[in-house]
Amino acid sequence: MAELSGSSADQPLAFRIKLAFGIGAVGEAAYIGMFNTFITIYYNQAIGLSNTLIGVAVMLALIADAVTDPLVGMMSDRHRSPRGRRHPFLWAAPLPLAVALYAIFNPPESLIGQTYALFAWLAFWTILSRAFVTLFNVPHLALGGELSKQQHERSQLFSANTIFTYLAGSGFAYFAWSFFQGERERASDGVMVPGQLDPAAYLPLVIFVCAVILISIWTCAAGTAKAARGLSKRPDDLPSFTFVYFFKTLLRTLRNRNYLILLCGYFFFMITSGIYDTLNVFINTYFWELEPNQIRWFGVFGAPSAVLGALAAPYLMKKFDRKPVLVGSLLGAVLFAQLVVDLRLLGFLPENGDPWLLPFLLANAAGFFFTVGIGGVTVYSMIGDVIDENELVTSLREEGLFYSARAFFAKASYSVGHFVAGVLLDFFVRLPFEAVPGQVSQDVLTRLGITAGPIMGGAALVAVFIYARYQLDRRRHAEIIAEIEARGSGQSA
């Protein structure tokens, strides 16, 4: 029974369960890598939809996704099944997610050139794809918070999750740029362009990503299934589910001051993240004029750096506690996210094509991924601690609610970031359709750099200031766990 010890405070969790939990992140990372890297440049440069409409479609999808996050969270908290509360969702999610992703990158030929019909197709399938990601992601995160109540072991679970996230994301980037996006002749005009500018280059890549989604998520479900039977069950006295109850329960999480701080900080940080993810492929393609066989190395350097950050996070938190680790990592992420762009704007970096440019960019990317790896593990671990604090007050274990409420506010702000980036690309940067790297005017490139540099960094600094007000430290968490266990012992006596 040692393998079922996720709900016990004094027995270690089996390594294979931690491994299986982490593997689940691979499918989600592959989806996010495909979507965040290529959605804007595919629809804007390859098939001719405005960045503003792309931003609106993504914003609508993320707003809908923000609503489905807490809905799925509450559903998984309340679900009763021989497989546990979370696993039915893990089994159900990957197949429809793969179908939706395939549809996003394969619009019917009849829609190409039909602006609003193409926009509707993108919005519809993006909304569905995000909903199916939620169907996996929220129960998966809730499972991580539920498998162990030990602070250090919980940190190790989310460290495994972060390690696989960044290994998968970086591995995806390497394979995508190496094998699917080489230079090719674009059918529409016969110009030799990188593969990301040719719609015909995307079909094999999408099929590969869909296969990764199916294999990894079902592996996670199978590998953690036995442990799920030993975890907490749905209480019998839950009130009937209504939409009034849904929104009241969602807003109830905001009564926890520490959780409210995490949500507000994440709101501003995710605005920055939405801008960064939208602009990154444009920056690499046009600002730095990198070829696909150069862009692929960002994944190679990013993966070990993110893994080192995720591995270091539990030990840093053990030594310094959660808050200083989070604040320090986010300051580092903000610095590295815009440093090289700002240096280019100031004239301190080598020119495009210089052999020293790529090493500068890769070293900067390694620093960025290292700090993000630390921050990702830390914030998920902090939410797990807040859930324990909530249990002390309410006597309820609501991992699904709290992780999904975080996602609700995060995705709402992330959608704003995507929309703002789209508007800036259309009305400030003014990048033309079917632009060819090396043939874009310097004024456009300067405005692109300003957007990806100083403009992007502002909201992230606000997030750091808010996170600094978090107050649930190691000593208080230990007191909370002791009080919960004492109350449990008293009730069972």
C-alpha positions in Angstrom: 0.0 0.0 0.0 3.0 2.3 0.0 2.2 3.4 -3.5 -1.2 4.7 -2.3 0.4 7.1 0.2 -0.4 10.3 -1.6 -3.1 11.2 0.9 -0.9 10.3 3.9 1.3 12.8 5.7 4.0 10.3 6.8 4.5 7.9 3.8 6.6 8.9 0.7 4.9 8.9 -2.7 6.2 6.3 -5.1 8.7 7.7 -7.8 6.8 6.1 -10.7 3.6 8.0 -9.7 5.6 11.3 -9.7 7.0 10.3 -13.1 3.6 9.5 -14.5 2.1 12.7 -13.1 4.9 14.7 -14.9 4.4 12.9 -18.2 0.9 14.2 -18.4 2.3 17.7 -18.9 3.9 16.6 -22.2 0.6 16.6 -24.2 -0.5 20.0 -22.9 3.0 21.4 -23.6 2.9 20.1 -27.2 -0.5 21.7 -27.7 0.6 25.0 -26.2 3.8 24.9 -28.2 2.0 24.4 -31.5 -0.7 26.9 -30.7 1.3 29.7 -29.1 4.3 29.5 -31.6 2.5 29.2 -34.9 -1.2 30.4 -34.6 -0.5 34.0 -35.3 2.1 33.7 -38.0 0.1 30.9 -39.7 -3.2 32.8 -39.8 -1.6 36.2 -40.5 1.4 35.6 -42.8 0.5 32.2 -44.3 -3.2 32.5 -45.0 -3.9 36.3 -44.6 -6.0 37.0 -41.6 -5.5 40.3 -39.7 -3.6 40.1 -36.3 -6.5 42.0 -34.7 -9.0 39.3 -35.7 -6.6 36.6 -34.6 -6.3 38.3 -31.3 -10.1 38.6 -30.9 -10.5 34.9 -31.7 -7.9 33.9 -29.2 -9.3 36.3 -26.6 -12.8 34.9 -27.0 -11.5 31.3 -26.7 -9.5 32.2 -23.5 -12.5 34.0 -22.0 -14.6 30.9 -22.6 -11.8 28.8 -21.3 -11.6 30.9 -18.2 -15.2 30.1 -17.5 -14.8 26.3 -18.2 -11.7 26.1 -15.9 -13.6 26.6 -12.6 -16.6 24.7 -14.0 -14.4 21.6 -14.7 -12.6 22.2 -11.4 -15.9 22.0 -9.4 -17.1 19.1 -11.5 -13.9 17.1 -10.7 -14.2 18.0 -7.0 -17.7 16.7 -7.0 -17.3 13.7 -9.3 -17.7 10.2 -7.9 -16.2 7.3 -9.8 -14.5 4.0 -9.0 -11.5 5.6 -10.8 -11.5 8.5 -8.4 -12.5 12.2 -8.8 -9.9 13.2 -11.4 -9.2 10.3 -13.7 -12.4 10.1 -15.8 -11.5 13.6 -17.1 -7.9 12.6 -17.9 -9.2 9.7 -20.0 -11.8 11.7 -21.8 -9.8 14.8 -22.8 -7.1 13.9 -25.3 -9.0 12.6 -28.3 -11.3 15.6 -28.8 -8.4 17.9 -28.1 -6.4 16.3 -30.9 -9.3 16.6 -33.3 -9.8 20.3 -32.5 -6.1 21.1 -32.9 -6.1 19.4 -36.3 -9.1 21.5 -37.4 -7.4 24.8 -36.3 -4.5 24.3 -38.7 -6.5 22.8 -41.5 -9.2 25.3 -42.5 -11.2 24.4 -45.6 -9.8 25.9 -48.8 -13.1 27.6 -49.4 -12.6 29.8 -46.4 -9.2 31.2 -47.4 -9.7 34.8 -48.4 -13.1 34.9 -46.7 -12.1 37.1 -43.7 -15.0 36.7 -41.3 -15.7 33.0 -42.2 -12.0 32.2 -41.6 -12.2 34.2 -38.3 -15.3 32.2 -37.3 -13.6 28.9 -38.0 -10.5 29.9 -36.0 -12.7 31.1 -33.0 -14.9 28.1 -33.0 -12.2 25.4 -33.0 -9.9 27.4 -30.7 -12.7 27.7 -28.1 -13.3 23.9 -28.3 -9.6 23.1 -28.1 -9.1 25.3 -25.0 -12.1 23.6 -23.4 -10.6 20.2 -24.0 -7.2 21.3 -22.6 -9.1 22.4 -19.5 -10.8 19.0 -19.3 -7.3 17.6 -18.7 -5.3 20.4 -17.1 -7.5 21.3 -14.2 -8.1 17.7 -12.9 -4.4 17.0 -13.5 -3.2 20.0 -11.4 -5.8 19.2 -8.7 -4.5 15.6 -8.6 -1.0 17.1 -8.0 -2.2 19.1 -5.1 -4.1 16.0 -3.7 -1.4 13.3 -4.0 0.6 14.7 -1.1 0.2 17.1 1.7 3.9 17.3 2.5 5.3 20.6 1.3 8.6 19.3 0.0 7.0 16.3 -1.8 4.3 18.5 -3.3 7.1 20.7 -4.6 8.7 17.6 -6.1 5.4 16.7 -7.9 5.1 20.1 -9.5 8.8 20.1 -10.2 8.3 16.9 -12.2 5.3 18.6 -13.9 7.4 21.7 -14.8 10.4 19.6 -15.9 8.3 17.6 -18.4 6.5 20.8 -19.5 9.7 22.5 -20.5 11.4 19.3 -21.9 8.3 18.8 -24.1 8.0 22.4 -25.1 11.7 22.7 -25.9 11.7 19.3 -27.6 8.7 20.3 -29.7 10.5 23.5 -30.7 13.6 21.6 -31.8 11.7 19.0 -33.9 9.3 21.6 -35.3 12.0 23.9 -36.6 14.4 21.1 -37.6 12.1 18.7 -39.5 8.9 20.6 -40.4 9.8 24.2 -41.0 12.9 24.3 -43.3 13.1 26.7 -46.2 10.7 26.0 -49.1 9.0 27.5 -52.1 5.7 29.1 -51.2 3.0 27.9 -53.7 1.1 31.2 -53.8 3.9 33.3 -55.2 6.9 31.0 -55.8 9.1 32.9 -53.3 11.6 30.9 -51.2 10.5 31.4 -47.5 10.9 29.7 -44.2 8.4 26.9 -43.6 6.4 28.9 -41.0 5.3 31.2 -43.8 4.0 28.4 -46.0 0.6 26.8 -45.1 1.6 23.5 -46.8 4.3 22.9 -44.2 1.9 22.5 -41.2 0.0 19.3 -41.9 2.8 16.8 -40.9 3.6 18.8 -37.8 0.0 18.9 -36.6 -0.4 15.1 -37.0 2.8 14.6 -35.0 1.5 16.9 -32.2 -1.8 15.1 -32.1 -0.1 11.8 -31.6 2.0 13.2 -28.7 -1.1 14.5 -27.0 -2.9 11.1 -27.1 0.1 9.1 -25.9 1.3 11.3 -23.1 -2.1 12.1 -21.4 -3.3 8.5 -21.5 0.1 7.4 -20.1 -0.4 9.9 -17.2 -3.9 8.6 -16.6 -2.8 4.9 -16.5 0.3 5.6 -14.4 -1.5 7.5 -11.6 -4.7 5.5 -11.7 -3.8 3.2 -8.8 -2.9 6.1 -6.5 -6.2 7.8 -7.2 -8.2 5.1 -5.4 -6.5 6.1 -2.1 -7.2 9.8 -2.2 -10.0 11.9 -0.8 -13.6 11.2 -2.0 -16.5 13.5 -2.9 -18.3 14.6 0.3 -21.9 13.4 0.5 -23.4 16.7 1.8 -22.5 19.0 -1.1 -25.3 21.4 -2.2 -26.9 21.0 -5.6 -24.9 22.5 -8.4 -26.4 25.6 -10.0 -24.9 28.5 -11.9 -25.6 30.8 -8.9 -23.7 28.3 -6.7 -21.0 28.1 -9.3 -20.3 31.9 -9.3 -20.7 32.2 -5.5 -18.2 29.4 -5.0 -15.8 30.9 -7.5 -15.9 34.3 -5.8 -15.5 32.6 -2.4 -11.9 31.7 -3.2 -11.2 35.5 -3.2 -11.9 35.7 0.5 -8.5 34.1 1.1 -6.1 37.0 1.1 -3.0 35.0 0.0 -4.9 33.4 -2.8 -6.2 36.8 -3.9 -2.6 38.1 -4.0 -1.5 35.2 -6.2 -4.4 35.8 -8.6 -3.8 39.5 -8.9 -0.1 39.0 -9.5 -0.8 36.3 -12.1 -3.3 38.6 -13.8 -0.6 41.2 -14.7 2.1 38.6 -15.4 -0.2 36.8 -17.9 -0.9 40.0 -19.8 2.9 40.1 -20.3 3.0 36.4 -21.2 0.2 36.8 -23.8 2.2 39.6 -25.5 5.4 37.6 -25.4 4.0 34.4 -26.8 2.3 36.3 -29.7 5.4 38.3 -30.6 8.1 35.7 -30.2 7.9 34.0 -33.6 7.7 37.4 -35.3 10.8 38.6 -33.4 12.8 35.5 -34.4 11.6 35.6 -38.0 11.8 39.3 -38.8 13.6 41.2 -36.0 16.6 38.8 -35.7 16.1 37.2 -39.2 16.9 33.8 -37.9 16.5 30.7 -40.1 14.6 27.6 -38.9 17.8 25.7 -38.3 18.9 28.5 -35.9 15.5 28.9 -34.2 15.5 25.2 -33.2 18.5 25.7 -30.9 16.4 27.8 -28.5 14.6 24.6 -27.5 17.9 22.7 -27.0 19.3 25.4 -24.7 15.9 26.2 -23.1 15.1 22.6 -22.0 18.1 22.0 -19.7 17.8 25.5 -18.3 14.1 25.1 -17.5 14.8 21.6 -16.0 17.6 23.0 -13.8 15.2 25.7 -12.7 12.5 23.2 -11.9 14.9 20.9 -10.1 16.4 23.8 -8.1 13.0 25.2 -7.1 12.2 22.7 -4.3 15.6 23.2 -2.7 15.5 27.0 -3.1 12.1 27.0 -1.4 13.3 24.7 1.3 16.2 27.1 2.0 14.6 30.5 1.4 10.8 29.8 1.6 8.3 30.4 -1.2 7.9 34.2 -1.6 11.5 35.3 -2.0 12.0 32.5 -4.5 9.0 33.5 -6.6 9.8 37.2 -6.5 13.4 36.6 -7.5 12.6 34.3 -10.3 10.0 36.6 -11.8 12.4 39.6 -11.7 14.9 37.4 -13.6 12.2 36.3 -16.1 11.2 40.0 -16.8 14.9 40.9 -17.3 15.7 38.1 -19.7 12.4 38.4 -21.7 13.3 41.8 -23.0 17.0 42.2 -22.4 18.4 41.3 -25.9 15.6 43.3 -27.7 16.4 46.4 -25.6 20.1 46.0 -26.2 19.5 45.8 -30.0 17.4 48.9 -29.9 20.2 50.7 -28.1 22.8 49.4 -30.6 24.7 47.2 -28.3 24.3 43.8 -30.1 25.9 42.5 -33.3 24.0 42.9 -36.5 21.8 40.2 -38.0 23.9 37.5 -39.6 26.9 38.1 -37.3 28.1 34.7 -36.0 28.1 36.2 -32.4 24.5 37.1 -32.4 23.0 33.6 -32.0 25.2 32.8 -28.9 24.0 36.0 -27.3 20.4 35.1 -27.9 20.8 31.5 -26.7 22.5 32.5 -23.5 19.7 35.0 -22.8 17.1 32.3 -23.6 18.8 29.9 -21.1 18.6 32.5 -18.4 14.9 33.2 -19.2 13.9 29.5 -19.1 15.9 28.9 -15.9 14.0 31.6 -14.0 10.6 30.6 -15.5 11.3 27.0 -14.5 11.8 28.1 -10.9 8.7 30.4 -10.9 6.4 27.8 -12.4 7.1 25.2 -9.7 6.9 27.8 -6.9 3.5 29.3 -7.8 1.9 25.9 -8.1 3.3 24.9 -4.8 2.0 28.1 -3.2 -1.5 27.4 -4.4 -1.3 23.9 -2.8 -0.4 25.6 0.5 -3.4 28.0 0.1 -5.6 25.0 -0.4 -4.5 23.6 3.0 -5.2 27.0 4.5 -8.7 26.9 3.0 -9.3 23.4 4.3 -8.5 24.6 7.8 -11.2 27.3 7.5 -13.9 25.3 5.5 -13.1 21.7 6.2 -13.2 21.1 2.4 -10.5 19.8 0.0 -11.1 21.9 -3.1 -8.0 21.4 -5.3 -10.0 21.6 -8.5 -11.7 24.8 -7.5 -8.6 26.6 -6.5 -6.4 25.6 -9.4 -9.2 26.3 -11.8 -10.0 29.7 -10.3 -6.4 30.6 -10.8 -6.7 29.5 -14.4 -9.9 31.6 -14.8 -8.2 34.8 -13.9 -4.9 33.9 -15.6 -6.6 33.1 -18.9 -8.8 36.2 -18.8 -5.6 38.3 -18.5 -3.7 36.2 -21.0 -6.5 36.7 -23.6 -6.1 40.5 -23.0 -2.3 40.1 -23.7 -3.0 38.3 -27.0 -5.6 40.9 -28.1 -3.3 43.8 -27.2 -0.4 42.2 -29.1 -2.6 41.7 -32.2 -3.8 45.3 -32.1 -0.2 46.5 -31.7 1.0 44.4 -34.6 -1.7 45.8 -36.9 -1.9 49.5 -35.8 1.5 50.2 -34.2 4.0 47.8 -35.8 2.0 47.6 -39.1 3.7 44.4 -40.4 2.4 43.8 -43.9 0.9 40.4 -45.1 3.4 37.9 -46.6 6.3 39.9 -45.4 9.7 38.4 -46.4 12.5 38.3 -43.8 15.2 40.8 -44.7 12.8 43.0 -46.7 10.9 44.6 -43.9 11.5 48.4 -43.3 13.6 49.5 -40.4 10.8 51.6 -39.0 8.6 48.5 -38.7 11.4 46.5 -37.1 12.0 49.3 -34.5 8.3 49.4 -33.6 8.3 45.6 -33.3 11.3 45.8 -30.9 9.7 48.5 -28.8 6.6 46.3 -28.5 8.5 43.2 -27.5 10.8 45.2 -25.2 9.7 48.1 -23.0 6.0 47.8 -23.6 5.9 44.1 -22.7 7.9 44.5 -19.5 5.7 47.0 -17.8 2.8 44.7 -16.6 5.3 42.1 -15.3 6.8 44.6 -12.9 3.4 45.2 -11.5 3.0 41.5 -10.9 6.3 41.3 -9.0 5.2 44.1 -6.7 1.9 42.3 -5.9 3.5 38.9 -5.3 5.8 40.6 -2.7 2.7 41.0 -0.4 2.1 37.2 -0.1 2.2 36.1 3.6 1.7 32.4 3.9 5.2 31.3 5.0 6.7 28.0 6.0 6.1 28.4 9.7 2.4 29.2 9.3 1.9 26.4 6.8 3.3 23.9 9.3 0.9 25.2 11.9 -2.0 24.8 9.5 -1.1 21.2 8.7 -0.8 20.4 12.5 -4.2 21.9 13.2 -5.8 20.0 10.3 -4.3 16.7 11.5 -5.3 17.4 15.1 -8.8 18.1 14.1 -8.9 14.9 12.0 -7.6 12.9 15.0 -10.2 14.4 17.2 -13.0 13.6 14.8 -11.9 9.9 14.4 -11.5 9.3 18.2 
